[in-house]
């Protein structure tokens, strides 16, 4: 079962979380109608300005510097995330490597 990463209902935020012994820094930013993510793992920048789309993994498959993946999910439909409804309608999920593989095969 994926883990929920708690987001505040603000348009720009930085978080530091540990996901399966990985030190992860996330910057989540709303610009216009889109949400973007920067992801740094164990001090290595993996993605900058990644467009966040409903149910589309943020990291590319085969990323070896990070175990698992992150994905935004709209709990009420299929809209892309908007900061005003983080935590209620839009959630950011972390999938372990095994869960991410299962997700990709669906």
Buried (B, 14 or more C-beta within 10 A) or exposed (E): EBBEBEBEEEBEBEBEEEBEEBEBBBBBBBEEEBBBBBBBBEEEEBBEEBEBBBEEBBBEEEBEEBBBBBBBBBEEEEEBBBBEBBEEBBBBBBBBEEBBEEBEEE
